[in-house]
Structures are given as C-alpha cells and as structure tokens.
C-alpha cells in the first residue's frame, strides 16, 4: 500500500506538470469540443474547450504502470493477470474512444461514431478480456464473492456473458457520466480508491498499484477539469476508465458489489436506457412521446431543473462516496 500510494502521488505530480503544455497542444491542433445540439443550452458556452484531455489520464497510467512493474514483466507470469488485462482493456477502449472523439470533432461534428457501430467494438474488447480472465486467470472457473459468504462461488461458463456485461456496461456507464465539469474524473477516482482498498485486503499488489496510479492520474486531470473546465475528458478516457474498473472488479472477484461502488455511473446508465426505451415504446404503442426525464443522462435532468453544475457534481460525489463506503463494508463481511 505505501508503494501504491507513492506511485499514485508521483503520477499526480507528473501529470499536473505536463497538463498545461498538453492543453496548449490540443488548442493548437484545434481539438475543441463540439456540443451536441440536443444538450442543455447552458453547455453551449463550453464550445471549443479541448475535448480529448483524457489522453492525460490514460497516457500516464500506462507509462507509470509499465515503469513500476518492469521487473515483474520480466520475472513473473503473475503480472499477466494483474496488470496486462486491465491495462490492455484500458488501451483498447482508449483507441476506440479516441477514434470516436476525433470523428466527433473533425468528421462528424457533435456526433462521432454511430452507437450501433461502437457497441460491437466495445463488446468485442469485453469478450476478449472475459475469456482471458475465465480461462487464464481463473483456470476455467467463474468466481463470485458474495457478502457474508465465506467462500467463492463458482458460476461456471455463465461467468463469461456476465463479465462481458460488467466490462462493456462499466465502459458505457462511465462514458455517460462524463457530462459535467469534474464529474466523471471524481467518480472514477472514488471507485478506484474503493477497489484499490479491496485489492489491498486480498494482497493483490499489482492491482493496488494500478488502482492508485489511476487515481493519481484522475486527480491530475481534475486539476484542469474543475469548473470551469480547461479541458474535457472525452471518450478517450471515460470508456477506458469504466472498462478497466470492470476488469479490476472481476479480478478481485468482488464484481457483485460493483453496482454499489459505482452507483452514480449505474444510475446514469439506467437513466439513458429508461429515457430511450420509454420514448420508443410510447411512440409505438401510445402514439406520443413520453419520457421520464427532462433530458438524459441523469445529470442533464437536474441541470434543466435549475441545479448548478457545482451542486450536481458535489452531491453526486457524496452519493458515490457513500456507495463506495458501503461497498467496501460489504467486501469485508
């Protein structure tokens, strides 16, 4: 734990130092945010803010993780299950998210990659990770830890589709959460702190280090993403953070409590699903458009209710922190 916390702090310092030059580089390359037409009107003032700032997170997480584990990469196979899988998922989703961001800025302003195209790539990445965890890490077992149960439960091959849902669902949930200044970075950091502590309970040193290096990178990003944001995260980091979080939850076998620890991303994802499905079904069967929220994702609903961005972010973080505390408590019993 001391080493992991030190690595996280070191990551924060390096990323903060390089954050300003990175923002200037994005401005020179004109990688500015294109606000969706259907987004809240108050967000139009953010037009042109550098939008691929998540590279700062992913880049430093990958670099520091490789550096601090370089000896283990050569000496032991344990690194394969503890670092290569979450790191590989993070890089894969970062590439996918980067393409989506670039299309949304240059090729299809404000739109990006089509959802029906993106979901297949997301599921493919998640399936590769799920198969690797099931067959390589767990030796053909599908382990699940449950609160108050003193042993791991093996759910067999059913683990694979569930793991795919956990990874791809987490990637999309964190992606939808990225909508207000500081929100996604703060929530992601809280979730990784929780799972870093869970990994510490299990003495999974590599996962502890990965989790807290990610926390340090998120904190450095938040230095520049706090309201009013100087750069946005973009899909290049929101998808990787969510996907890697799902992998870490699976590797600790504590994925059952992920919906509690990641309660804000889950609620955000559910709000989008409810909004879209309600609109489609009501138009088909009732002939009129009925939606449960003024706008989705959930935070936009409260923006239109008159809440300030700062209020929403702070209150969402308090809820997320409470969920993380309850989740860690459940992991102990």
C-alpha positions in Angstrom: 0.0 0.0 0.0 2.8 2.6 0.8 4.3 1.9 -2.6 1.0 2.1 -4.4 0.1 5.4 -2.7 3.6 6.8 -3.6 3.2 5.8 -7.2 -0.2 7.4 -7.3 1.2 10.7 -5.8 4.1 10.6 -8.3 1.7 10.1 -11.2 -0.4 13.1 -10.0 2.7 15.4 -9.9 4.0 14.4 -13.3 0.6 14.7 -14.9 -0.2 18.1 -13.4 3.2 19.4 -14.5 2.6 18.3 -18.1 -1.1 19.2 -18.1 -0.7 22.9 -19.2 1.6 22.1 -22.2 -0.9 19.4 -23.2 -3.8 21.8 -23.1 -1.9 24.2 -25.3 -1.0 21.4 -27.7 -4.7 20.5 -28.0 -5.7 24.1 -28.7 -3.1 24.4 -31.4 -4.4 21.2 -33.0 -8.0 22.6 -32.6 -9.3 19.6 -30.8 -12.2 21.5 -29.4 -15.4 20.2 -28.0 -18.5 20.1 -30.3 -21.6 20.3 -28.1 -24.5 18.1 -29.0 -27.4 20.0 -30.4 -29.8 18.3 -28.0 -27.6 19.1 -25.0 -28.6 21.7 -22.4 -28.4 25.3 -23.7 -26.1 26.2 -20.8 -23.4 23.9 -22.2 -23.1 25.9 -25.4 -20.6 28.2 -23.6 -18.2 25.2 -23.5 -17.9 25.1 -27.3 -14.2 24.9 -28.3 -12.8 23.6 -25.0 -10.1 21.0 -25.7 -12.0 17.7 -25.7 -9.5 14.8 -25.6 -7.9 15.6 -22.3 -8.4 12.0 -21.2 -5.2 11.2 -23.0 -3.5 12.8 -20.0 -5.1 10.1 -17.8 -4.6 7.0 -20.0 -1.1 8.0 -21.1 0.3 8.5 -17.6 -1.5 5.4 -16.2 0.1 3.2 -19.0 3.5 4.8 -18.6 3.8 4.7 -14.8 2.2 1.2 -14.6 4.8 -0.2 -17.0 7.7 1.5 -15.3 6.8 0.4 -11.8 6.2 -3.2 -12.9 9.0 -3.5 -15.5 10.9 -6.1 -13.3 7.7 -8.1 -12.8 7.0 -8.1 -16.5 10.3 -10.0 -17.0 10.3 -12.2 -13.9 6.8 -13.4 -13.2 3.7 -14.5 -15.0 1.5 -13.1 -12.2 1.8 -9.7 -13.9 -0.2 -11.0 -16.8 -3.4 -11.4 -14.8 -2.9 -8.4 -12.6 -1.7 -5.7 -14.9 -1.8 -6.7 -18.6 -5.5 -7.4 -18.6 -6.8 -4.1 -17.1 -4.0 -2.2 -18.9 -4.9 -3.9 -22.2 -8.6 -3.2 -21.8 -7.8 0.5 -21.0 -5.6 0.9 -24.1 -8.1 -0.9 -26.3 -11.0 1.3 -25.1 -8.8 4.4 -25.4 -8.1 3.7 -29.0 -11.9 3.2 -29.7 -12.8 6.3 -27.7 -10.1 8.3 -29.4 -11.5 7.4 -32.8 -15.0 8.4 -31.6 -13.7 11.7 -30.2 -11.8 12.5 -33.4 -14.8 11.8 -35.6 -17.0 14.0 -33.3 -14.5 16.9 -33.7 -13.4 16.6 -37.3 -15.5 14.2 -39.4 -19.0 14.2 -37.8 -19.0 17.3 -35.5 -21.1 16.8 -32.4 -22.0 13.2 -33.4 -18.9 10.9 -33.5 -19.1 7.2 -34.1 -22.5 5.6 -34.5 -23.7 3.9 -31.4 -24.6 0.7 -33.2 -21.1 0.5 -34.6 -19.3 1.4 -31.4 -21.2 -1.2 -29.3 -19.8 -4.1 -31.3 -16.2 -3.0 -30.7 -17.0 -2.5 -27.0 -18.4 -6.0 -26.8 -15.5 -7.5 -28.7 -13.0 -5.9 -26.3 -15.1 -7.0 -23.3 -15.4 -10.6 -24.6 -11.6 -10.9 -25.2 -11.0 -9.8 -21.6 -13.7 -12.0 -20.1 -12.4 -15.1 -21.9 -8.8 -14.3 -20.7 -10.0 -13.9 -17.1 -12.1 -17.1 -17.2 -9.6 -19.4 -18.9 -6.2 -17.9 -18.0 -6.7 -16.3 -14.6 -9.4 -18.5 -13.1 -8.4 -21.7 -14.9 -11.9 -22.3 -16.3 -13.8 -21.1 -13.2 -16.3 -18.3 -12.8 -15.7 -16.9 -9.3 -18.0 -14.6 -7.5 -17.7 -13.3 -3.9 -20.9 -12.6 -2.0 -21.2 -10.6 1.3 -21.5 -12.9 4.3 -20.5 -16.0 2.3 -17.0 -17.1 3.5 -16.0 -18.8 0.2 -16.0 -18.0 -3.5 -19.0 -19.2 -5.6 -18.3 -20.8 -9.0 -21.0 -19.9 -11.5 -19.2 -21.7 -14.4 -19.5 -20.6 -18.0 -22.3 -18.2 -17.1 -19.4 -16.0 -15.9 -18.3 -15.1 -19.4 -21.5 -13.3 -20.6 -21.8 -11.7 -17.1 -18.2 -10.5 -17.3 -18.8 -9.0 -20.8 -21.8 -7.1 -19.4 -19.7 -5.9 -16.4 -16.9 -4.6 -18.6 -18.8 -3.1 -21.5 -21.6 -1.8 -19.2 -19.0 -0.1 -17.0 -17.3 1.5 -20.0 -20.7 2.9 -21.2 -21.8 3.9 -17.7 -18.6 6.0 -17.1 -18.9 7.4 -20.6 -22.5 8.7 -20.0 -21.3 10.0 -16.6 -18.8 12.3 -18.3 -21.0 15.3 -18.9 -20.3 18.0 -16.3 -17.0 19.6 -15.2 -15.2 17.3 -12.8 -18.0 14.7 -12.5 -16.5 11.6 -14.3 -13.0 12.1 -13.0 -14.1 12.5 -9.4 -16.5 9.5 -9.6 -13.9 7.3 -11.3 -11.2 8.2 -8.8 -13.6 7.3 -5.9 -14.4 3.9 -7.5 -10.7 3.1 -8.0 -9.9 4.1 -4.4 -12.6 1.6 -3.2 -11.3 -1.2 -5.4 -7.7 -0.4 -4.5 -8.6 -0.9 -0.9 -10.4 -4.2 -1.7 -7.3 -5.3 -3.6 -5.2 -4.5 -0.6 -7.4 -6.7 1.6 -6.6 -9.5 -0.8 -2.9 -8.6 -1.0 -3.0 -8.1 -4.8 -0.1 -5.8 -5.0 -0.2 -5.2 -8.7 -3.9 -4.3 -8.7 -3.4 -2.0 -5.7 -0.7 -0.1 -7.6 -2.7 0.1 -10.8 -5.8 1.4 -9.0 -3.9 4.2 -7.2 -1.9 5.2 -10.2 -5.2 5.6 -12.0 -6.5 7.7 -9.0 -3.4 9.9 -9.2 -3.9 10.4 -13.0 -7.6 11.2 -12.4 -6.7 13.8 -9.7 -4.2 15.5 -12.1 -6.9 15.6 -14.8 -9.4 17.1 -12.3 -6.8 19.9 -11.6 -7.7 21.2 -15.1 -11.2 19.8 -15.4 -12.6 21.5 -12.3 -15.4 24.0 -13.1 -14.9 26.0 -15.3 -13.1 23.2 -17.2 -10.0 23.9 -19.2 -10.3 20.6 -20.9 -12.8 17.7 -21.1 -12.1 14.0 -20.7 -13.8 12.7 -23.8 -14.4 9.0 -24.8 -10.7 8.5 -25.0 -10.7 8.2 -21.2 -14.3 7.7 -20.0 -14.6 4.4 -21.8 -11.2 3.1 -20.7 -11.7 4.1 -17.0 -15.1 2.3 -16.9 -13.8 -0.8 -18.8 -10.7 -1.0 -16.5 -12.9 -0.6 -13.4 -15.0 -3.6 -14.6 -11.9 -5.7 -15.1 -10.5 -4.8 -11.6 -13.8 -5.7 -10.1 -13.7 -9.1 -11.8 -10.1 -9.7 -10.9 -10.9 -9.1 -7.2 -13.9 -11.4 -7.6 -15.9 -8.6 -6.0 -17.9 -7.7 -9.1 -21.2 -8.3 -7.3 -20.8 -5.1 -5.3 -19.7 -3.0 -8.4 -23.3 -1.5 -8.8 -23.0 -0.2 -5.2 -19.5 1.2 -5.5 -20.3 2.6 -9.0 -23.8 3.7 -8.1 -23.6 7.0 -9.9 -22.4 5.5 -13.3 -25.1 2.8 -12.9 -27.8 5.4 -12.2 -26.6 7.4 -15.1 -26.7 4.4 -17.5 -30.1 3.4 -16.3 -31.5 6.9 -16.9 -30.3 6.7 -20.5 -31.9 3.3 -21.0 -35.2 4.4 -19.5 -35.3 7.6 -21.5 -34.6 5.9 -24.8 -36.8 2.8 -24.2 -39.7 4.9 -22.9 -39.6 7.2 -25.9 -39.5 4.3 -28.4 -42.2 2.3 -26.7 -44.6 5.2 -26.0 -44.4 6.4 -29.6 -45.1 2.8 -30.9 -47.9 1.9 -28.6 -49.4 5.2 -27.4 -48.7 7.4 -30.4 -47.0 10.1 -28.3 -43.6 10.7 -26.9 -43.4 10.1 -23.1 -40.1 10.4 -21.3 -39.4 10.1 -17.6 -36.7 12.8 -17.5 -36.4 16.3 -19.0 -33.2 15.1 -20.6 -30.7 12.2 -20.2 -28.2 11.4 -18.9 -29.5 12.0 -15.4 -27.3 15.0 -14.6 -28.8 16.9 -17.5 -32.2 16.4 -16.0 -31.1 18.2 -12.9 -29.3 20.9 -14.9 -32.7 21.7 -16.5 -34.3 21.7 -13.0 -32.0 24.6 -12.2 -29.3 22.9 -10.2 -25.8 24.4 -10.8 -23.0 22.2 -12.2 -21.1 22.5 -8.9 -24.2 21.4 -6.9 -24.7 18.3 -9.0 -21.1 17.3 -9.0 -20.7 17.7 -5.3 -23.9 15.9 -4.4 -23.2 13.1 -6.9 -19.8 12.7 -5.4 -21.3 12.5 -1.9 -23.6 9.8 -3.1 -20.8 8.0 -4.9 -18.5 8.2 -1.8 -21.3 6.7 0.3 -21.8 3.9 -2.2 -18.0 3.2 -2.1 -18.0 3.1 1.7 -21.0 0.6 1.7 -19.4 -1.5 -1.0 -16.1 -1.7 0.9 -18.0 -2.7 4.0 -19.8 -5.5 2.1 -16.4 -6.7 0.8 -15.3 -7.2 4.5 -18.2 -9.3 5.6 
